[in-house]
Amino acid sequence: MTSIGTIIKEIIIPHRKGNIRLNPEFVVLDDAHIQGFLLGTDYQRMYGIDIYNSKNRHITIGTNKEKKFSLDIYQISTHDPLVELLN
C-alpha cells in the first residue's frame, strides 16, 4: 500500500451541553478500501474516551466523569451512542 496523501476531517459528536469536536488527520492509501476508521489513543484520551480495560468503552463530556456514554462496539447494531448523547 502506498500513501497518496492526507486529509483532515472534522468529526462532531453532538451534545446539548457542548459538542466534542475532533480534527483527526487520515492517511489516504492507494488501492485501500475501508468500512470505517480508527482514532489513535491520543485523540481518545484527549476527549475523555476510556482507553483502559474497563467493562465498557465510553466517553464522558465536560467535567462530569460520572455520566458515561457507551461506545461498546457490540451495541452499535442495536444501540446508537449518538442518539443517547442527544437525549
N, CA, C and O atoms as a Maestro MAE file, in Angstrom:
{
 s_m_m2io_version
 :::
 2.0.0
}

f_m_ct {
 s_m_title
 :::
 protein
 m_atom[348] {
  # First column is atom index #
  i_m_mmod_type
  r_m_x_coord
  r_m_y_coord
  r_m_z_coord
  i_m_residue_number
  s_m_chain_name
  s_m_pdb_residue_name
  s_m_pdb_atom_name
  i_m_atomic_number
  :::
  1 25 0.832 -1.181 0.000 1 A "MET " " N  " 7
  2 3 0.000 0.000 0.000 1 A "MET " " CA " 6
  3 2 0.877 1.245 0.000 1 A "MET " " C  " 6
  4 15 1.855 1.339 0.742 1 A "MET " " O  " 8
  5 25 0.511 2.180 -0.835 2 A "THR " " N  " 7
  6 3 1.264 3.416 -0.969 2 A "THR " " CA " 6
  7 2 0.410 4.598 -0.519 2 A "THR " " C  " 6
  8 15 -0.750 4.723 -0.910 2 A "THR " " O  " 8
  9 25 0.995 5.458 0.302 3 A "SER " " N  " 7
  10 3 0.289 6.655 0.750 3 A "SER " " CA " 6
  11 2 0.212 7.655 -0.397 3 A "SER " " C  " 6
  12 15 1.219 7.960 -1.037 3 A "SER " " O  " 8
  13 25 -1.007 8.168 -0.653 4 A "ILE " " N  " 7
  14 3 -1.159 9.161 -1.721 4 A "ILE " " CA " 6
  15 2 -1.521 10.546 -1.174 4 A "ILE " " C  " 6
  16 15 -1.700 11.491 -1.941 4 A "ILE " " O  " 8
  17 25 -1.626 10.660 0.139 5 A "GLY " " N  " 7
  18 3 -1.909 11.958 0.736 5 A "GLY " " CA " 6
  19 2 -2.585 11.835 2.086 5 A "GLY " " C  " 6
  20 15 -2.824 10.733 2.580 5 A "GLY " " O  " 8
  21 25 -2.891 12.976 2.672 6 A "THR " " N  " 7
  22 3 -3.597 13.014 3.945 6 A "THR " " CA " 6
  23 2 -4.743 14.016 3.866 6 A "THR " " C  " 6
  24 15 -4.704 14.973 3.094 6 A "THR " " O  " 8
  25 25 -5.756 13.772 4.680 7 A "ILE " " N  " 7
  26 3 -6.870 14.713 4.791 7 A "ILE " " CA " 6
  27 2 -7.167 14.937 6.269 7 A "ILE " " C  " 6
  28 15 -6.908 14.065 7.099 7 A "ILE " " O  " 8
  29 25 -7.701 16.089 6.589 8 A "ILE " " N  " 7
  30 3 -8.175 16.377 7.936 8 A "ILE " " CA " 6
  31 2 -9.689 16.513 7.848 8 A "ILE " " C  " 6
  32 15 -10.201 17.331 7.085 8 A "ILE " " O  " 8
  33 25 -10.399 15.712 8.629 9 A "LYS " " N  " 7
  34 3 -11.860 15.693 8.582 9 A "LYS " " CA " 6
  35 2 -12.407 15.962 9.976 9 A "LYS " " C  " 6
  36 15 -12.153 15.192 10.902 9 A "LYS " " O  " 8
  37 25 -13.150 17.041 10.130 10 A "GLU " " N  " 7
  38 3 -13.740 17.360 11.423 10 A "GLU " " CA " 6
  39 2 -14.854 16.373 11.742 10 A "GLU " " C  " 6
  40 15 -15.729 16.111 10.916 10 A "GLU " " O  " 8
  41 25 -14.807 15.838 12.940 11 A "ILE " " N  " 7
  42 3 -15.852 14.941 13.433 11 A "ILE " " CA " 6
  43 2 -16.479 15.629 14.635 11 A "ILE " " C  " 6
  44 15 -15.770 16.055 15.547 11 A "ILE " " O  " 8
  45 25 -17.801 15.741 14.643 12 A "ILE " " N  " 7
  46 3 -18.506 16.390 15.745 12 A "ILE " " CA " 6
  47 2 -19.436 15.375 16.397 12 A "ILE " " C  " 6
  48 15 -20.290 14.785 15.736 12 A "ILE " " O  " 8
  49 25 -19.259 15.179 17.697 13 A "ILE " " N  " 7
  50 3 -20.186 14.355 18.466 13 A "ILE " " CA " 6
  51 2 -21.079 15.338 19.216 13 A "ILE " " C  " 6
  52 15 -20.624 15.995 20.152 13 A "ILE " " O  " 8
  53 25 -22.350 15.445 18.815 14 A "PRO " " N  " 7
  54 3 -23.214 16.481 19.392 14 A "PRO " " CA " 6
  55 2 -23.704 16.149 20.799 14 A "PRO " " C  " 6
  56 15 -23.946 14.990 21.137 14 A "PRO " " O  " 8
  57 25 -23.840 17.185 21.599 15 A "HIS " " N  " 7
  58 3 -24.431 17.060 22.923 15 A "HIS " " CA " 6
  59 2 -24.961 18.423 23.330 15 A "HIS " " C  " 6
  60 15 -24.364 19.446 22.994 15 A "HIS " " O  " 8
  61 25 -26.061 18.448 24.040 16 A "ARG " " N  " 7
  62 3 -26.695 19.722 24.398 16 A "ARG " " CA " 6
  63 2 -25.838 20.561 25.345 16 A "ARG " " C  " 6
  64 15 -26.030 21.775 25.420 16 A "ARG " " O  " 8
  65 25 -24.905 19.951 26.063 17 A "LYS " " N  " 7
  66 3 -24.046 20.706 26.985 17 A "LYS " " CA " 6
  67 2 -22.703 21.063 26.368 17 A "LYS " " C  " 6
  68 15 -21.835 21.612 27.047 17 A "LYS " " O  " 8
  69 25 -22.526 20.762 25.110 18 A "GLY " " N  " 7
  70 3 -21.265 21.089 24.442 18 A "GLY " " CA " 6
  71 2 -20.804 19.952 23.558 18 A "GLY " " C  " 6
  72 15 -20.666 18.817 24.014 18 A "GLY " " O  " 8
  73 25 -20.570 20.249 22.311 19 A "ASN " " N  " 7
  74 3 -20.149 19.228 21.359 19 A "ASN " " CA " 6
  75 2 -18.692 18.852 21.569 19 A "ASN " " C  " 6
  76 15 -17.890 19.650 22.053 19 A "ASN " " O  " 8
  77 25 -18.368 17.625 21.196 20 A "ILE " " N  " 7
  78 3 -16.978 17.193 21.136 20 A "ILE " " CA " 6
  79 2 -16.556 17.332 19.688 20 A "ILE " " C  " 6
  80 15 -17.155 16.720 18.803 20 A "ILE " " O  " 8
  81 25 -15.534 18.129 19.438 21 A "ARG " " N  " 7
  82 3 -15.033 18.336 18.075 21 A "ARG " " CA " 6
  83 2 -13.662 17.695 17.957 21 A "ARG " " C  " 6
  84 15 -12.735 18.028 18.696 21 A "ARG " " O  " 8
  85 25 -13.551 16.780 17.022 22 A "LEU " " N  " 7
  86 3 -12.284 16.114 16.736 22 A "LEU " " CA " 6
  87 2 -11.808 16.558 15.361 22 A "LEU " " C  " 6
  88 15 -12.623 16.748 14.458 22 A "LEU " " O  " 8
  89 25 -10.523 16.722 15.192 23 A "ASN " " N  " 7
  90 3 -9.935 17.077 13.899 23 A "ASN " " CA " 6
  91 2 -8.836 16.083 13.535 23 A "ASN " " C  " 6
  92 15 -7.674 16.469 13.406 23 A "ASN " " O  " 8
  93 25 -9.185 14.811 13.369 24 A "PRO " " N  " 7
  94 3 -8.151 13.817 13.063 24 A "PRO " " CA " 6
  95 2 -7.629 13.951 11.639 24 A "PRO " " C  " 6
  96 15 -8.330 14.409 10.736 24 A "PRO " " O  " 8
  97 25 -6.390 13.542 11.466 25 A "GLU " " N  " 7
  98 3 -5.747 13.527 10.151 25 A "GLU " " CA " 6
  99 2 -5.713 12.080 9.671 25 A "GLU " " C  " 6
  100 15 -5.221 11.199 10.376 25 A "GLU " " O  " 8
  101 25 -6.234 11.839 8.481 26 A "PHE " " N  " 7
  102 3 -6.285 10.490 7.925 26 A "PHE " " CA " 6
  103 2 -5.304 10.366 6.768 26 A "PHE " " C  " 6
  104 15 -5.162 11.284 5.961 26 A "PHE " " O  " 8
  105 25 -4.633 9.231 6.696 27 A "VAL " " N  " 7
  106 3 -3.722 8.939 5.590 27 A "VAL " " CA " 6
  107 2 -4.508 8.179 4.533 27 A "VAL " " C  " 6
  108 15 -5.144 7.170 4.837 27 A "VAL " " O  " 8
  109 25 -4.469 8.656 3.295 28 A "VAL " " N  " 7
  110 3 -5.161 8.007 2.177 28 A "VAL " " CA " 6
  111 2 -4.172 7.070 1.492 28 A "VAL " " C  " 6
  112 15 -3.081 7.480 1.097 28 A "VAL " " O  " 8
  113 25 -4.569 5.801 1.358 29 A "LEU " " N  " 7
  114 3 -3.706 4.791 0.757 29 A "LEU " " CA " 6
  115 2 -4.221 4.400 -0.616 29 A "LEU " " C  " 6
  116 15 -5.429 4.313 -0.835 29 A "LEU " " O  " 8
  117 25 -3.312 4.169 -1.524 30 A "ASP " " N  " 7
  118 3 -3.647 3.715 -2.868 30 A "ASP " " CA " 6
  119 2 -4.193 2.290 -2.786 30 A "ASP " " C  " 6
  120 15 -3.609 1.443 -2.111 30 A "ASP " " O  " 8
  121 25 -5.295 2.023 -3.459 31 A "ASP " " N  " 7
  122 3 -5.927 0.697 -3.508 31 A "ASP " " CA " 6
  123 2 -6.384 0.184 -2.148 31 A "ASP " " C  " 6
  124 15 -6.423 -1.028 -1.936 31 A "ASP " " O  " 8
  125 25 -6.727 1.066 -1.231 32 A "ALA " " N  " 7
  126 3 -7.233 0.644 0.072 32 A "ALA " " CA " 6
  127 2 -8.711 0.997 0.157 32 A "ALA " " C  " 6
  128 15 -9.103 2.140 -0.080 32 A "ALA " " O  " 8
  129 25 -9.513 0.020 0.492 33 A "HIS " " N  " 7
  130 3 -10.952 0.226 0.661 33 A "HIS " " CA " 6
  131 2 -11.278 -0.007 2.129 33 A "HIS " " C  " 6
  132 15 -10.918 -1.042 2.691 33 A "HIS " " O  " 8
  133 25 -11.954 0.944 2.747 34 A "ILE " " N  " 7
  134 3 -12.251 0.833 4.168 34 A "ILE " " CA " 6
  135 2 -13.750 0.864 4.416 34 A "ILE " " C  " 6
  136 15 -14.528 1.339 3.589 34 A "ILE " " O  " 8
  137 25 -14.128 0.353 5.561 35 A "GLN " " N  " 7
  138 3 -15.518 0.428 6.003 35 A "GLN " " CA " 6
  139 2 -15.643 1.282 7.259 35 A "GLN " " C  " 6
  140 15 -16.748 1.502 7.754 35 A "GLN " " O  " 8
  141 25 -14.537 1.753 7.764 36 A "GLY " " N  " 7
  142 3 -14.547 2.566 8.973 36 A "GLY " " CA " 6
  143 2 -13.178 3.166 9.182 36 A "GLY " " C  " 6
  144 15 -12.328 3.112 8.293 36 A "GLY " " O  " 8
  145 25 -12.959 3.737 10.348 37 A "PHE " " N  " 7
  146 3 -11.661 4.321 10.657 37 A "PHE " " CA " 6
  147 2 -11.379 4.136 12.133 37 A "PHE " " C  " 6
  148 15 -12.284 3.874 12.926 37 A "PHE " " O  " 8
  149 25 -10.127 4.274 12.486 38 A "LEU " " N  " 7
  150 3 -9.690 4.153 13.874 38 A "LEU " " CA " 6
  151 2 -9.099 5.479 14.332 38 A "LEU " " C  " 6
  152 15 -8.371 6.133 13.585 38 A "LEU " " O  " 8
  153 25 -9.409 5.865 15.540 39 A "LEU " " N  " 7
  154 3 -8.780 7.041 16.132 39 A "LEU " " CA " 6
  155 2 -7.707 6.565 17.097 39 A "LEU " " C  " 6
  156 15 -7.928 5.626 17.862 39 A "LEU " " O  " 8
  157 25 -6.556 7.203 17.065 40 A "GLY " " N  " 7
  158 3 -5.458 6.842 17.959 40 A "GLY " " CA " 6
  159 2 -5.792 7.126 19.409 40 A "GLY " " C  " 6
  160 15 -6.704 7.895 19.711 40 A "GLY " " O  " 8
  161 25 -5.044 6.500 20.300 41 A "THR " " N  " 7
  162 3 -5.313 6.678 21.724 41 A "THR " " CA " 6
  163 2 -5.077 8.105 22.195 41 A "THR " " C  " 6
  164 15 -5.667 8.525 23.190 41 A "THR " " O  " 8
  165 25 -4.222 8.866 21.499 42 A "ASP " " N  " 7
  166 3 -4.020 10.259 21.898 42 A "ASP " " CA " 6
  167 2 -5.299 11.063 21.735 42 A "ASP " " C  " 6
  168 15 -5.630 11.871 22.603 42 A "ASP " " O  " 8
  169 25 -6.031 10.859 20.634 43 A "TYR " " N  " 7
  170 3 -7.319 11.536 20.445 43 A "TYR " " CA " 6
  171 2 -8.337 11.046 21.466 43 A "TYR " " C  " 6
  172 15 -9.090 11.841 22.029 43 A "TYR " " O  " 8
  173 25 -8.360 9.747 21.700 44 A "GLN " " N  " 7
  174 3 -9.339 9.201 22.630 44 A "GLN " " CA " 6
  175 2 -9.123 9.738 24.041 44 A "GLN " " C  " 6
  176 15 -10.085 10.134 24.700 44 A "GLN " " O  " 8
  177 25 -7.900 9.758 24.508 45 A "ARG " " N  " 7
  178 3 -7.609 10.270 25.850 45 A "ARG " " CA " 6
  179 2 -7.886 11.766 25.953 45 A "ARG " " C  " 6
  180 15 -8.395 12.233 26.971 45 A "ARG " " O  " 8
  181 25 -7.556 12.517 24.907 46 A "MET " " N  " 7
  182 3 -7.749 13.966 24.922 46 A "MET " " CA " 6
  183 2 -9.225 14.336 25.084 46 A "MET " " C  " 6
  184 15 -9.542 15.350 25.705 46 A "MET " " O  " 8
  185 25 -10.116 13.530 24.538 47 A "TYR " " N  " 7
  186 3 -11.541 13.853 24.559 47 A "TYR " " CA " 6
  187 2 -12.341 12.999 25.540 47 A "TYR " " C  " 6
  188 15 -13.566 12.928 25.438 47 A "TYR " " O  " 8
  189 25 -11.665 12.354 26.483 48 A "GLY " " N  " 7
  190 3 -12.363 11.657 27.553 48 A "GLY " " CA " 6
  191 2 -12.883 10.287 27.196 48 A "GLY " " C  " 6
  192 15 -13.738 9.757 27.905 48 A "GLY " " O  " 8
  193 25 -12.396 9.690 26.115 49 A "ILE " " N  " 7
  194 3 -12.823 8.340 25.755 49 A "ILE " " CA " 6
  195 2 -11.974 7.355 26.543 49 A "ILE " " C  " 6
  196 15 -10.746 7.439 26.533 49 A "ILE " " O  " 8
  197 25 -12.622 6.428 27.218 50 A "ASP " " N  " 7
  198 3 -11.940 5.457 28.065 50 A "ASP " " CA " 6
  199 2 -11.122 4.501 27.206 50 A "ASP " " C  " 6
  200 15 -11.686 3.786 26.377 50 A "ASP " " O  " 8
  201 25 -9.800 4.475 27.387 51 A "ILE " " N  " 7
  202 3 -8.949 3.584 26.590 51 A "ILE " " CA " 6
  203 2 -8.429 2.414 27.412 51 A "ILE " " C  " 6
  204 15 -7.682 1.581 26.899 51 A "ILE " " O  " 8
  205 25 -8.810 2.344 28.659 52 A "TYR " " N  " 7
  206 3 -8.325 1.289 29.536 52 A "TYR " " CA " 6
  207 2 -9.224 0.072 29.430 52 A "TYR " " C  " 6
  208 15 -10.237 0.102 28.730 52 A "TYR " " O  " 8
  209 25 -8.866 -0.982 30.110 53 A "ASN " " N  " 7
  210 3 -9.632 -2.227 30.026 53 A "ASN " " CA " 6
  211 2 -10.830 -2.182 30.961 53 A "ASN " " C  " 6
  212 15 -10.948 -3.002 31.872 53 A "ASN " " O  " 8
  213 25 -11.691 -1.251 30.739 54 A "SER " " N  " 7
  214 3 -12.915 -1.137 31.526 54 A "SER " " CA " 6
  215 2 -13.931 -2.159 31.039 54 A "SER " " C  " 6
  216 15 -13.723 -2.840 30.034 54 A "SER " " O  " 8
  217 25 -15.015 -2.248 31.762 55 A "LYS " " N  " 7
  218 3 -16.070 -3.173 31.362 55 A "LYS " " CA " 6
  219 2 -16.640 -2.782 30.006 55 A "LYS " " C  " 6
  220 15 -16.868 -3.647 29.159 55 A "LYS " " O  " 8
  221 25 -16.874 -1.492 29.789 56 A "ASN " " N  " 7
  222 3 -17.396 -0.999 28.516 56 A "ASN " " CA " 6
  223 2 -16.616 0.235 28.096 56 A "ASN " " C  " 6
  224 15 -16.217 1.034 28.943 56 A "ASN " " O  " 8
  225 25 -16.397 0.399 26.807 57 A "ARG " " N  " 7
  226 3 -15.747 1.605 26.283 57 A "ARG " " CA " 6
  227 2 -16.782 2.731 26.285 57 A "ARG " " C  " 6
  228 15 -17.928 2.531 25.882 57 A "ARG " " O  " 8
  229 25 -16.370 3.910 26.741 58 A "HIS " " N  " 7
  230 3 -17.318 5.011 26.887 58 A "HIS " " CA " 6
  231 2 -16.611 6.345 26.701 58 A "HIS " " C  " 6
  232 15 -15.383 6.421 26.654 58 A "HIS " " O  " 8
  233 25 -17.420 7.396 26.596 59 A "ILE " " N  " 7
  234 3 -16.895 8.756 26.629 59 A "ILE " " CA " 6
  235 2 -17.589 9.504 27.754 59 A "ILE " " C  " 6
  236 15 -18.682 9.138 28.186 59 A "ILE " " O  " 8
  237 25 -16.935 10.558 28.219 60 A "THR " " N  " 7
  238 3 -17.555 11.489 29.147 60 A "THR " " CA " 6
  239 2 -17.505 12.860 28.490 60 A "THR " " C  " 6
  240 15 -16.662 13.110 27.628 60 A "THR " " O  " 8
  241 25 -18.395 13.738 28.890 61 A "ILE " " N  " 7
  242 3 -18.435 15.076 28.307 61 A "ILE " " CA " 6
  243 2 -18.254 16.094 29.419 61 A "ILE " " C  " 6
  244 15 -18.955 16.051 30.430 61 A "ILE " " O  " 8
  245 25 -17.314 17.007 29.230 62 A "GLY " " N  " 7
  246 3 -17.061 18.037 30.226 62 A "GLY " " CA " 6
  247 2 -16.445 17.465 31.489 62 A "GLY " " C  " 6
  248 15 -15.675 16.506 31.439 62 A "GLY " " O  " 8
  249 25 -16.788 18.061 32.619 63 A "THR " " N  " 7
  250 3 -16.182 17.652 33.886 63 A "THR " " CA " 6
  251 2 -16.982 16.589 34.620 63 A "THR " " C  " 6
  252 15 -16.527 16.090 35.649 63 A "THR " " O  " 8
  253 25 -18.151 16.230 34.128 64 A "ASN " " N  " 7
  254 3 -18.971 15.210 34.769 64 A "ASN " " CA " 6
  255 2 -18.462 13.828 34.385 64 A "ASN " " C  " 6
  256 15 -18.863 13.276 33.361 64 A "ASN " " O  " 8
  257 25 -17.575 13.267 35.211 65 A "LYS " " N  " 7
  258 3 -16.990 11.954 34.920 65 A "LYS " " CA " 6
  259 2 -17.906 10.808 35.349 65 A "LYS " " C  " 6
  260 15 -17.641 9.647 35.039 65 A "LYS " " O  " 8
  261 25 -18.983 11.137 36.062 66 A "GLU " " N  " 7
  262 3 -19.914 10.100 36.499 66 A "GLU " " CA " 6
  263 2 -20.862 9.674 35.377 66 A "GLU " " C  " 6
  264 15 -21.254 8.508 35.318 66 A "GLU " " O  " 8
  265 25 -21.236 10.595 34.491 67 A "LYS " " N  " 7
  266 3 -22.156 10.278 33.401 67 A "LYS " " CA " 6
  267 2 -21.355 9.800 32.205 67 A "LYS " " C  " 6
  268 15 -20.601 10.566 31.605 67 A "LYS " " O  " 8
  269 25 -21.520 8.531 31.861 68 A "LYS " " N  " 7
  270 3 -20.745 7.918 30.791 68 A "LYS " " CA " 6
  271 2 -21.674 7.524 29.647 68 A "LYS " " C  " 6
  272 15 -22.787 7.049 29.873 68 A "LYS " " O  " 8
  273 25 -21.204 7.725 28.419 69 A "PHE " " N  " 7
  274 3 -21.947 7.372 27.222 69 A "PHE " " CA " 6
  275 2 -21.240 6.212 26.547 69 A "PHE " " C  " 6
  276 15 -20.058 6.310 26.216 69 A "PHE " " O  " 8
  277 25 -21.950 5.119 26.342 70 A "SER " " N  " 7
  278 3 -21.356 3.880 25.847 70 A "SER " " CA " 6
  279 2 -20.891 3.993 24.401 70 A "SER " " C  " 6
  280 15 -21.569 4.588 23.563 70 A "SER " " O  " 8
  281 25 -19.723 3.412 24.118 71 A "LEU " " N  " 7
  282 3 -19.214 3.248 22.760 71 A "LEU " " CA " 6
  283 2 -18.944 1.769 22.499 71 A "LEU " " C  " 6
  284 15 -18.097 1.425 21.675 71 A "LEU " " O  " 8
  285 25 -19.660 0.900 23.197 72 A "ASP " " N  " 7
  286 3 -19.444 -0.541 23.079 72 A "ASP " " CA " 6
  287 2 -19.716 -0.996 21.655 72 A "ASP " " C  " 6
  288 15 -20.827 -0.828 21.154 72 A "ASP " " O  " 8
  289 25 -18.723 -1.566 21.002 73 A "ILE " " N  " 7
  290 3 -18.823 -1.967 19.597 73 A "ILE " " CA " 6
  291 2 -19.918 -3.010 19.381 73 A "ILE " " C  " 6
  292 15 -20.508 -3.071 18.303 73 A "ILE " " O  " 8
  293 25 -20.194 -3.828 20.390 74 A "TYR " " N  " 7
  294 3 -21.203 -4.869 20.227 74 A "TYR " " CA " 6
  295 2 -22.623 -4.325 20.307 74 A "TYR " " C  " 6
  296 15 -23.572 -5.026 19.957 74 A "TYR " " O  " 8
  297 25 -22.782 -3.088 20.763 75 A "GLN " " N  " 7
  298 3 -24.107 -2.491 20.876 75 A "GLN " " CA " 6
  299 2 -24.473 -1.627 19.680 75 A "GLN " " C  " 6
  300 15 -25.620 -1.194 19.568 75 A "GLN " " O  " 8
  301 25 -23.535 -1.367 18.792 76 A "ILE " " N  " 7
  302 3 -23.790 -0.420 17.708 76 A "ILE " " CA " 6
  303 2 -24.934 -0.856 16.809 76 A "ILE " " C  " 6
  304 15 -25.687 -0.012 16.324 76 A "ILE " " O  " 8
  305 25 -25.082 -2.160 16.573 77 A "SER " " N  " 7
  306 3 -26.143 -2.606 15.677 77 A "SER " " CA " 6
  307 2 -27.532 -2.362 16.266 77 A "SER " " C  " 6
  308 15 -28.492 -2.166 15.521 77 A "SER " " O  " 8
  309 25 -27.649 -2.372 17.591 78 A "THR " " N  " 7
  310 3 -28.951 -2.181 18.214 78 A "THR " " CA " 6
  311 2 -29.046 -0.885 19.012 78 A "THR " " C  " 6
  312 15 -30.125 -0.515 19.474 78 A "THR " " O  " 8
  313 25 -27.922 -0.197 19.174 79 A "HIS " " N  " 7
  314 3 -27.893 0.985 20.031 79 A "HIS " " CA " 6
  315 2 -26.947 2.006 19.419 79 A "HIS " " C  " 6
  316 15 -25.765 1.722 19.225 79 A "HIS " " O  " 8
  317 25 -27.449 3.169 19.120 80 A "ASP " " N  " 7
  318 3 -26.630 4.224 18.533 80 A "ASP " " CA " 6
  319 2 -26.207 5.193 19.632 80 A "ASP " " C  " 6
  320 15 -27.063 5.878 20.193 80 A "ASP " " O  " 8
  321 25 -24.891 5.275 19.968 81 A "PRO " " N  " 7
  322 3 -24.471 6.166 21.048 81 A "PRO " " CA " 6
  323 2 -24.758 7.633 20.771 81 A "PRO " " C  " 6
  324 15 -24.905 8.412 21.713 81 A "PRO " " O  " 8
  325 25 -24.844 8.034 19.504 82 A "LEU " " N  " 7
  326 3 -25.159 9.432 19.205 82 A "LEU " " CA " 6
  327 2 -26.584 9.777 19.603 82 A "LEU " " C  " 6
  328 15 -26.854 10.901 20.025 82 A "LEU " " O  " 8
  329 25 -27.501 8.820 19.473 83 A "VAL " " N  " 7
  330 3 -28.878 9.053 19.915 83 A "VAL " " CA " 6
  331 2 -28.893 9.246 21.426 83 A "VAL " " C  " 6
  332 15 -29.607 10.109 21.937 83 A "VAL " " O  " 8
  333 25 -28.107 8.445 22.139 84 A "GLU " " N  " 7
  334 3 -28.023 8.581 23.589 84 A "GLU " " CA " 6
  335 2 -27.448 9.942 23.977 84 A "GLU " " C  " 6
  336 15 -27.899 10.548 24.949 84 A "GLU " " O  " 8
  337 25 -26.463 10.423 23.230 85 A "LEU " " N  " 7
  338 3 -25.859 11.721 23.526 85 A "LEU " " CA " 6
  339 2 -26.848 12.867 23.361 85 A "LEU " " C  " 6
  340 15 -26.789 13.850 24.099 85 A "LEU " " O  " 8
  341 25 -27.750 12.745 22.405 86 A "LEU " " N  " 7
  342 3 -28.702 13.819 22.127 86 A "LEU " " CA " 6
  343 2 -29.843 13.869 23.129 86 A "LEU " " C  " 6
  344 15 -30.521 14.891 23.241 86 A "LEU " " O  " 8
  345 25 -30.066 12.786 23.856 87 A "ASN " " N  " 7
  346 3 -31.175 12.734 24.823 87 A "ASN " " CA " 6
  347 2 -30.792 13.327 26.148 87 A "ASN " " C  " 6
  348 15 -31.608 13.361 27.068 87 A "ASN " " O  " 8
  :::
 }
 m_bond[347] {
  # First column is bond index #
  i_m_from
  i_m_to
  i_m_order
  :::
  1 1 2 1
  2 2 3 1
  3 3 4 2
  4 3 5 1
  5 5 6 1
  6 6 7 1
  7 7 8 2
  8 7 9 1
  9 9 10 1
  10 10 11 1
  11 11 12 2
  12 11 13 1
  13 13 14 1
  14 14 15 1
  15 15 16 2
  16 15 17 1
  17 17 18 1
  18 18 19 1
  19 19 20 2
  20 19 21 1
  21 21 22 1
  22 22 23 1
  23 23 24 2
  24 23 25 1
  25 25 26 1
  26 26 27 1
  27 27 28 2
  28 27 29 1
  29 29 30 1
  30 30 31 1
  31 31 32 2
  32 31 33 1
  33 33 34 1
  34 34 35 1
  35 35 36 2
  36 35 37 1
  37 37 38 1
  38 38 39 1
  39 39 40 2
  40 39 41 1
  41 41 42 1
  42 42 43 1
  43 43 44 2
  44 43 45 1
  45 45 46 1
  46 46 47 1
  47 47 48 2
  48 47 49 1
  49 49 50 1
  50 50 51 1
  51 51 52 2
  52 51 53 1
  53 53 54 1
  54 54 55 1
  55 55 56 2
  56 55 57 1
  57 57 58 1
  58 58 59 1
  59 59 60 2
  60 59 61 1
  61 61 62 1
  62 62 63 1
  63 63 64 2
  64 63 65 1
  65 65 66 1
  66 66 67 1
  67 67 68 2
  68 67 69 1
  69 69 70 1
  70 70 71 1
  71 71 72 2
  72 71 73 1
  73 73 74 1
  74 74 75 1
  75 75 76 2
  76 75 77 1
  77 77 78 1
  78 78 79 1
  79 79 80 2
  80 79 81 1
  81 81 82 1
  82 82 83 1
  83 83 84 2
  84 83 85 1
  85 85 86 1
  86 86 87 1
  87 87 88 2
  88 87 89 1
  89 89 90 1
  90 90 91 1
  91 91 92 2
  92 91 93 1
  93 93 94 1
  94 94 95 1
  95 95 96 2
  96 95 97 1
  97 97 98 1
  98 98 99 1
  99 99 100 2
  100 99 101 1
  101 101 102 1
  102 102 103 1
  103 103 104 2
  104 103 105 1
  105 105 106 1
  106 106 107 1
  107 107 108 2
  108 107 109 1
  109 109 110 1
  110 110 111 1
  111 111 112 2
  112 111 113 1
  113 113 114 1
  114 114 115 1
  115 115 116 2
  116 115 117 1
  117 117 118 1
  118 118 119 1
  119 119 120 2
  120 119 121 1
  121 121 122 1
  122 122 123 1
  123 123 124 2
  124 123 125 1
  125 125 126 1
  126 126 127 1
  127 127 128 2
  128 127 129 1
  129 129 130 1
  130 130 131 1
  131 131 132 2
  132 131 133 1
  133 133 134 1
  134 134 135 1
  135 135 136 2
  136 135 137 1
  137 137 138 1
  138 138 139 1
  139 139 140 2
  140 139 141 1
  141 141 142 1
  142 142 143 1
  143 143 144 2
  144 143 145 1
  145 145 146 1
  146 146 147 1
  147 147 148 2
  148 147 149 1
  149 149 150 1
  150 150 151 1
  151 151 152 2
  152 151 153 1
  153 153 154 1
  154 154 155 1
  155 155 156 2
  156 155 157 1
  157 157 158 1
  158 158 159 1
  159 159 160 2
  160 159 161 1
  161 161 162 1
  162 162 163 1
  163 163 164 2
  164 163 165 1
  165 165 166 1
  166 166 167 1
  167 167 168 2
  168 167 169 1
  169 169 170 1
  170 170 171 1
  171 171 172 2
  172 171 173 1
  173 173 174 1
  174 174 175 1
  175 175 176 2
  176 175 177 1
  177 177 178 1
  178 178 179 1
  179 179 180 2
  180 179 181 1
  181 181 182 1
  182 182 183 1
  183 183 184 2
  184 183 185 1
  185 185 186 1
  186 186 187 1
  187 187 188 2
  188 187 189 1
  189 189 190 1
  190 190 191 1
  191 191 192 2
  192 191 193 1
  193 193 194 1
  194 194 195 1
  195 195 196 2
  196 195 197 1
  197 197 198 1
  198 198 199 1
  199 199 200 2
  200 199 201 1
  201 201 202 1
  202 202 203 1
  203 203 204 2
  204 203 205 1
  205 205 206 1
  206 206 207 1
  207 207 208 2
  208 207 209 1
  209 209 210 1
  210 210 211 1
  211 211 212 2
  212 211 213 1
  213 213 214 1
  214 214 215 1
  215 215 216 2
  216 215 217 1
  217 217 218 1
  218 218 219 1
  219 219 220 2
  220 219 221 1
  221 221 222 1
  222 222 223 1
  223 223 224 2
  224 223 225 1
  225 225 226 1
  226 226 227 1
  227 227 228 2
  228 227 229 1
  229 229 230 1
  230 230 231 1
  231 231 232 2
  232 231 233 1
  233 233 234 1
  234 234 235 1
  235 235 236 2
  236 235 237 1
  237 237 238 1
  238 238 239 1
  239 239 240 2
  240 239 241 1
  241 241 242 1
  242 242 243 1
  243 243 244 2
  244 243 245 1
  245 245 246 1
  246 246 247 1
  247 247 248 2
  248 247 249 1
  249 249 250 1
  250 250 251 1
  251 251 252 2
  252 251 253 1
  253 253 254 1
  254 254 255 1
  255 255 256 2
  256 255 257 1
  257 257 258 1
  258 258 259 1
  259 259 260 2
  260 259 261 1
  261 261 262 1
  262 262 263 1
  263 263 264 2
  264 263 265 1
  265 265 266 1
  266 266 267 1
  267 267 268 2
  268 267 269 1
  269 269 270 1
  270 270 271 1
  271 271 272 2
  272 271 273 1
  273 273 274 1
  274 274 275 1
  275 275 276 2
  276 275 277 1
  277 277 278 1
  278 278 279 1
  279 279 280 2
  280 279 281 1
  281 281 282 1
  282 282 283 1
  283 283 284 2
  284 283 285 1
  285 285 286 1
  286 286 287 1
  287 287 288 2
  288 287 289 1
  289 289 290 1
  290 290 291 1
  291 291 292 2
  292 291 293 1
  293 293 294 1
  294 294 295 1
  295 295 296 2
  296 295 297 1
  297 297 298 1
  298 298 299 1
  299 299 300 2
  300 299 301 1
  301 301 302 1
  302 302 303 1
  303 303 304 2
  304 303 305 1
  305 305 306 1
  306 306 307 1
  307 307 308 2
  308 307 309 1
  309 309 310 1
  310 310 311 1
  311 311 312 2
  312 311 313 1
  313 313 314 1
  314 314 315 1
  315 315 316 2
  316 315 317 1
  317 317 318 1
  318 318 319 1
  319 319 320 2
  320 319 321 1
  321 321 322 1
  322 322 323 1
  323 323 324 2
  324 323 325 1
  325 325 326 1
  326 326 327 1
  327 327 328 2
  328 327 329 1
  329 329 330 1
  330 330 331 1
  331 331 332 2
  332 331 333 1
  333 333 334 1
  334 334 335 1
  335 335 336 2
  336 335 337 1
  337 337 338 1
  338 338 339 1
  339 339 340 2
  340 339 341 1
  341 341 342 1
  342 342 343 1
  343 343 344 2
  344 343 345 1
  345 345 346 1
  346 346 347 1
  347 347 348 2
  :::
 }
}
